[in-house]
Amino acid sequence: MKIKYMNINYIGSKKFLLGKIEHILKHHLNLESNLIFGDLFAGTGIVGEHFNQKFGMEIISNDNEYYSFIINYAKLKCPYNNKLQKIFKRWGRWSNKISSYGLFSKNYAYHEENMMIELGGFPYNRKFFLLENSKKIDGIRILIERYYRRKKINKSEYFFLLASLIVSTDKVANITSVYGAYLKNFKLTARKNFKFLPIHCYLQISKYDQNLIFQKNCLELPVLTYDICYLDPPYNNRQYSKNYAPLNFLLIYKSELNVYGKTGLLQDSFISSFCRKKTALESLKFLLDRIKSKYLLISYNNEGLLTFSQLKALFQKYGSIKIYEFPYKRYQSQKKAIPKTIKEYLFFIKCETNESLGVTLEQQLCLINQIKYPQSLNSRSLDSYHLNLKKVLKQFFKDYPQIRLAKYIGSNQNIVDFLLIDGLTLSVKSNKVHSKVCPAKIGQLSKKRFFEEFGLPQNTDIKDLKLFIFQNIFQLTFKYYQNLFASDFLLWVYKQKNKFYYSFIDRKNVYPYPFYKKEYFSFTRTVENWNESVTLKYKNVSIGEFQIHNNRDCIKFRFHLRNLLNFLSLVDVQRELKRTYGEKDVRYDDDL
């Protein structure tokens, strides 16, 4: 059964684009319940809730606005349990008695006698709500807070009631769609009696215990991993914090809040960098650099702060793109405005992740050497950059004609990737940015497999796991290092400024293990403040990174390969000096 939610009238809502968004995603991938869907400018959560209820996807929702956080929390985390049902039934019987002239009425209701004096002494008679309705809203808000403080309801139920109050309040607001202005005369819906109704009436919400809800500036979100990430950034200079200030006031509900101006704005409202022409492009790029997702879907229109050419040029840096264009009705604040349509763009991006780059690299090596690859080598399976890879690989084989591949053996996480004609082995590594690569087989393990590999009890908690890593870094890096250079040869292909380059390493020229002094290891974080990732240093040089994902069962270690190779070059210099001048004249490791 399709779950129905109450929503507020919301500018920029994608309600009428949901079908198109779903159609686009279905065209490019299988929509399954095991996918993680990111909705980082969630608003009222209409997109996230759709893919949660219809496909059972795990949702990671974020929006900087408090009203959005509360609404999304209620939709994705709060079932309509028996206690909530009884509360709505009880309060419904009390509807005529739950009335109080409180903070909301003082600041946002219409007073016949123009009696409201706000902080600062400016007399405004804001015509957002009838006084009779605002008193009921105040009464419900006070009652919700009283129940929560007296522990009659838990946090989840508290948020459910607040979200229900928000959407119920919006139904009797005297506005077109935003609270940046109120209408001169009360419209018909604003004259109706306020009714406190639940935001939804369903006992079960798909993966409600796994869905994550954030209230953050999206540029400050922790680095999370998604299968699909949907971005709907602001298109223009309208600040949502100002356009929906009364809703945030109703949630915060404190007398010390400074309400000012004709429309009752709040002091210290959030100002989004996406709403400024000078910072919108830079902010979008910064956000994309921090997102780890297989696919991106991004909404924008032809009248936004960023031009179509700017968007296309930016998105092409992150993968292969497909652009969809639809006519869309323009937001109109006045009925007399001439009806017009705008162009709504949906940019679908298949991201060039390190994982997809690695698969494409292996495929190209097989194609060039005419050997079998376990997956189908059709054009759709090869990423958009395969031609550029082909060019750099042909140069590699020209530079090293003795390297002739006989068989691909890299399936099932073997420690090496290719068997050569002469019986030697070759491993390949690749990365798109940051020069970080995982050692074969053990560089990215589930917790269970990590515990088995390194002899930890299966019930080890996260804190003890991090402590183990800190205390056993010598043994861990030794094993990672051995796996990285397990093959006779290592081919590393990397990308810089949209071009591919390669480095070729012969294991005979690699020092067996250069980091033999434990005291030279250091971390950029402590066990206590290590959230998801921590950088590993040796003599203050970054050589790797540990990651323990919050939303994935994964423990990852990646070497900073460029720094590692530079370090090995220094080791080679020291080793040559040692052979030339003798032990007494050369301090082997201390000078590195």
N, C-alpha and C positions, 0 to 999 in steps of 0.2 A: 504494500500500500504506500502511495506517495504521501510523505509527511508534509503537512501544510503549516506554514509559519505565518504569524503576523509580522509585518514589516512597517517601518516608517517610510513616509515619502522622502525619497533621497535623490538629490541631484547626482547624476553620473551613474545611477543604478544600471546594472547590466541585465535587468529582468528580461528585456525583449531581445537580448543577444544570446541568451543561454542556449537556445537551440543551435545557433550558428557555432558557438564555442564548442559545444558537444560534438557537432558534425565534423568540425576541423580536427579535433583530437582523435575521433574515431577513424578518420581517414589516414592518420599517420601512425597510430599505435592501438594496441588492444587495451581497452579500458577495463581494468580488473580491480578486485577489492584489495589486492596486496600492494597497490600503488600508494605512494605518499604524495599528496597534492598540497602545494604551497600557495597561499592566498595572502600576499604581503601588504596589499592596500585593501583590506577586506571590506571596509564600509559596513553595510548591514549584513555582510556575509552571504549574500544571495548566491554567489558562484560556489563558494566552498560548501555550503549546505546542500547544493544540488548534487555535487559529485560525492558527497558523503551519503546522502539518502538514496541515490539511484544506483551507485556502483559500490558503495561500502568502502570508499577510500578513506585512508587516514588523512586528516586535515591538519595542516599547520597554518593557523590564522594569525594575522597581525594587523594592527592599526594603531596609530598613535593616540587616537581620540578615545576618551574613557567610555563614552556611550557606545562606541563600536565594540570595545573590549567586552563590555557587559552583555550586549546583544549576542555577540558571537559565542561567548562563554555559555550562555543559556541554551543556544541552539545546538551546540556541539558537545557540551559536557553535562547538561542537566536534564535527566529524565523527569517527566511529570509524575512524581510518586504520590502515594496515598496521602501523605501529610499535606502536600501542596494542593491536592484536590479538595481536601477538607477545608483548608484555609480559604480558597476561592469561594467555596460554597458558603462558609461562615461569613466572610466579609461581604459577599453578595447580599446576604440577608441584612447586613448592617449598613448597606450603601447610603441610606439617607442620614445615618447617624455619624458616619465617619467623615467629618467635615471640620476643618480647622483653618483659621486665618493665620497662615505661617509664612515662611520665607519666600516660597514660590509665588504666593498670592501678592505679597508686598512688591515683588520685583517684576512680575510678568503678567499680571491680570489688569483688566480694565476697571477703573474706579469711577463711578458716576460723578463723584464730587472732586475728582482729581486730587485726592488726599495724599498720595504716596510721595514721600520725600526720601530719596535714596542717599546713600553715603556720599558726602561731598556737597549735598545741598541742592542738587539740580532736580526740579520737579518734572518727572516724566510719567505719563499715564500710558504705559505700553499696552497695546491692544492685541496681545497675543491670545488671551484666553478670557472667557467670561468669568467673572468673579466666583459665581456659583460652582463652576467646574474646577477652578484652581483651588478652591477650598477643599474639595474632595481629593484632589491630587495631593495637597499638603497633608490631609488626614491619612491617606494611604502611606505616604512617604514616612511620616512619623511612626506609624504602626509597624512598618517593615523594620525600621531601625530599632524599635522597642523589642520586637520579637528576637532580633539578632543579638542585641546586647544581653537579653535575658536567656540566651542560648536555647530558645524554643525552636530555632531553625539553624541549620549548619550553613557553611559558606556557599555551597552549591545552591541550596534553596534560597538563600539571601540574594544571590545573583539572579536566579530565576525570577524572583518577585520584582527586583529592580528592573530587569529587562522588560517584564510584562507591563510595569508602570510606564516605562518609556514609550513603548509602542502604543499603549492605550492613550497616553497623553497626546501623542502626535495626531491621533484620530480627531481630536477636537481643537486643534491649533488653527488659528486664523491666519494662515500663511498659504503661499502658493506651493512651495516645496522646501524653502530654506527659511531660517529665522533671521536672515539679514534684514528683513522688513516684514511688517504686518500689514494687513489690508485695512483700508479706511473704514469699511463696514464689515460687520461679522457675516461670513458666508454661512450657508445652510449647515454644513457639517460642523462648523464651530459652535452653532447654536444648539446642537444636540446635547443630551445629557451625557456626562462622562460615565463610562462603564469600564471597570477594571477587569480585564480579560487575560487569560494566560497566553504567553507568546506561542506556545504549542501545547498539544494535549496528548503526547505520545510517551508511553512508558519506557520505550527502548530507543536509543539513538546509536546508530552504527559506530562502533569503536569509540564510544564516548570516554572510555578510560584511557585511550591512546591519543586522542586528538590533543594538540597543543595550542594554547591561546596566549598570545603576547600582546602587551600594550607598550610598544616601543617605536621610536623613530626607526624606520626600516634600515637606515644606514648604521644603526647601532645594534642590530640583531646579532646573536651569536651565529657563527657559520654553521648552517644546517644543511642536510642533504635531502634532496627531493627527487622524485621521478618526474613530476610535472610542476612547474612553478608559474603561476599566473600573476602578472603585474598589471595593475590598472592605476598608474600614477596620476596625480592631478594634471589636467591639460592646460589650465590657465592660472591667473593670479588670485582666484577665489580661495580664501583660507577656510577650510572646513571647521576649524576651531571657532571661528567667528560666526559662521553660518549656522552652527548648531549649539551656540553657547547656552541657551536655556536648558537643553537636555543635560549638558555637563553639570550645570548648576544644580539641577534636580537630583543628580546622583551624588554629588559632593555634599550638598545641603549643609553648608556651614555659614553662620552669620557673619564671620569675618571676611567672607569673599567680597572683593571689591567689584561691584556691578556698576558700569558706567555707560554713558551715551544713550542715544535715543532708543537703541534696540537691545540694551542690557548686555553689553559685552563683558567678558571677564578679563581682569588684569592677568598678565603673564600667559596669555594664550599662546599655544604652539604655532610657530611660523615655519611652514614647510619650505625647504630649499627647492622643492620641485615646482613651487608656485612663483618662482622668480626666473626671468629670462636669463639672467647672468649666471645662475647656478644650476639650472634644470639639467642641462646636458652633462655637466661634471658630476652631479649627484647620481644620475642614471648610470653613468659609466662606473662610478664607485660601487653602486649596488650590484651591478652585473658581475663585477670582479669578485664579489664576495659570495655569489650564489653558486652552489654546487647542485646542478640539476641536469638530467638527461635532456629534458625538453623545456623550452620557455614559450609562453604565449603572452603577448604584450598588447594591450589596448592603447590606442591613441586616436586623435582625429585631425582633420586638415586645418583646424583653426587654433591649434594648440600653440604653446610657446616654442616648441621645437618643430622644425620643418620636416617634411617627409624625407628629404635628402639627408638631413642630419641623422634621423632615426635609422634609415637604411644603412648609411655608412657605419654607424656605430654597431648595429646588430650583426653586420657581416663579419665583424671581428670575432664573434663568439660561436659561429657555426654556419651551417647552411640554412637559408631562410626562405620561407614561402609567405607571400603577402596577400591578404584577403581584404577586400574593400566592400563596404555596404553603405547605402543611404540610411541616415538616421535622423530622427526628428530632433531639431534643436530645442534646448531648454528655453521656455518662454516665461518670463516673470509676470507678464501682463497679457490678458486675452486679446487686446487690440493689436498686439504685435503681429506683423505679417508672418504667417506660417512659412518656415523654411526648413530645408534639410541640410545636413552636413555629411561629410564623408567620415565614416568610422573605419579605422584600420585595425586589423588583427594580424600581428606579426608572429608567425610560428617559426621557432628556431630549434633545429636539432643541434644540440651543443657539441662542440669539439672538446669532449672531456679527455683526460689522459687515458681512460679505459678504451674509449672508442678509437682514439688515435693509435693505441697499441694494437688493437685488432686490425685496423686498416694497414698498419705497418707490416704485420705478419702476412696479411693477404697479398700485399704488393710484393713482398719477398718471394712468396710462393709463385705468383704469376710470372715474375721475371725469370725465375729458375725452373718454371714449368714442372712444379711438384704439387702434390695433392694437399689441399687444405680441408680440414674437417667440416667447414661450413660452406654453404653455397656462395660462389663468387659472382653473383649477379651485380649489375650496376647499382641497384638500390641498396645493397648491403655495404657498398663502398661509400665512405663519406665524401663530402664535396671537395676536400683537399687532396684526394688521392693522386691527382695528376702532378701536383707539386712534390708529393712524396716520391712518386715514380722518378722524377728528375734527379733528386738528391741520391736515391738508391742506385741509379745507373752510374752516377759519378763515383759512388763508393766502389762498385764492382770494377770500374775502370781503374781506380786507384789501387785496388787490392784484387788483382785477377786470380790470385791463388785461393781466394775464398769461393768455394763452389758448394752450394747446398745440395744435399742428397735427399733429406727427408725432414718433414716437420714432426717434432715429437713433443711439442709444448702443451698438448692437451692434458687434462686432469692435473693441472698444476705441477707438472714435472719441473725439476729444478733448472733444466736447460730447454731451449726452444728448437734448435736445429742440429741435425747431425750432418757433418760435412762429408764429402766424398772420400777424404783421406782419413776418416774415422775420428777427427777432432770435433769439438762441439762449439756452438755459437748461441749466445743469449742476446736478446734485443730488449732495449729499454727506450721509452719515449716519454716526453712530457711537453705540454703546451706552454706552460709558464713556470717560473720559480725554480726550475732545475731540480725538482724533487722526484725521486723514483723509489718504488717499493722493492725490497729484495724478493726474489722468487720464493714462492710457496709459503713463507712464514711472515711476509711483510704485512699481510692483511688477513687476520684471523678472527673468527668468532671467539667470544669469551671462553666457551667450552674447549675449543681447539687450542687456544692460547694457554689455558690452564694445563692441558695435557702436554703440550710441547715443552713447557717450562716447569712442570712438576708442582703446580699449585692445586690446592683443594678446590673442588668445583663450587663450594659455597663461599669462596673468597669475595668479599664486598669490594666496592669501587675504591674506597679509601685505602684498604690493604693492598689492592692491586697497584695503585699508584705508588704506594710506599715500596712495594716490591721492585718496581721499575727503577725508582731512585736508588735503591740500595744494591741492585744487581746490574747496574748499567754496563759494567765491564763484560760480564758474561753475555748479556743480551746483544750488545753491539758486536761482539766477537762472532756470534752466530749469524747475525744479520750480514755482517761483512763477508763471511765465508759463503753465504748463499748468493750474495750479489756477484761475486767473482767465482762462481762454481764452474762456469764453462771455460773452455780454453780461450775464447774470445768474447768480448762484449761490444756490441754495436749500440751506441746511444744516439738517437735522433731527437733533436729538439727544435723548437720554433722560436725565432726572434724576429720581431718586426715583420710578421706575416711571411717570413721565409724559413725554410727548413735547412738545418745544418746537421752534420754528424761528427761524432768522435769515435775512434776505434781503439780499443784497449786490448792488448795482449797480456794474458794473465802472467806470463813469464816476467813481465816488466812491473808487476804490481807487488808491493811489499806484503808479506803474509798477513800482518796485522799491525798497523802503525800506532794504535792508541793504547799503549801498554801501561800508562801511568793513570791510575784511577783518580788521583787527586786533581787532575787537570780537567775532568768532566764537570760541567755545571749545567743548570737548568734556568730558564727565564722565569719560572714560576715555582712556588712551593706546592706541596701536596694539598694544602688547604685552599689555595686560590687557583689551582689548575682546574679549569672548567672543562673544555673540550680538547684543546691542543697545548702542547708545551714544546719549546725549542730546546734541543740538545746542543751544547757547545763543548768544544775541546780547545783549551787555551784561548777562550773567548772568541772562537770562530765557530759560526753555526755549521754543524755537520749533519743535522737531522732533525726530525720532528716526530713526536708521538701524538696520536689522536685517539681519544676514546669518545665516540659519538654518543650524544644524549638520546638520539632517536633511531640509532641503529646498533645492532649487536655486532660490533666491530672494534677491534684493537689494531690500529695501523701504525706502522713505522715507515718513514721515508727518509732516505739519505738525501742530503743536499749535494747532488753529484758534482756540480761544478766546483764547489768548495772542497769536496773530498778529493777530486783529481788534482786540484791546485796543491792541496796538502801532500798528496803522494809525490808530486813533482819535487817538493821541498825535501821530502824524505830521500828521494833518489839523489838529490844534490848532496845531502849530508852523507849518504852512504858512499858516494864517490869520493868525497873529501876524506872520509875515514880510510878508504882503501889507499888513497894517495899519501896521506900525511900520518896515518897511524892513530891509534886510540887516544894517546895522551893529548894530542893537539886539537881534537874535535869533540865537542860536547854534542852528542848525537841528537837527543830529543829536546833538551832544555832550551836550545836556541830557536826552536821552531815557533 
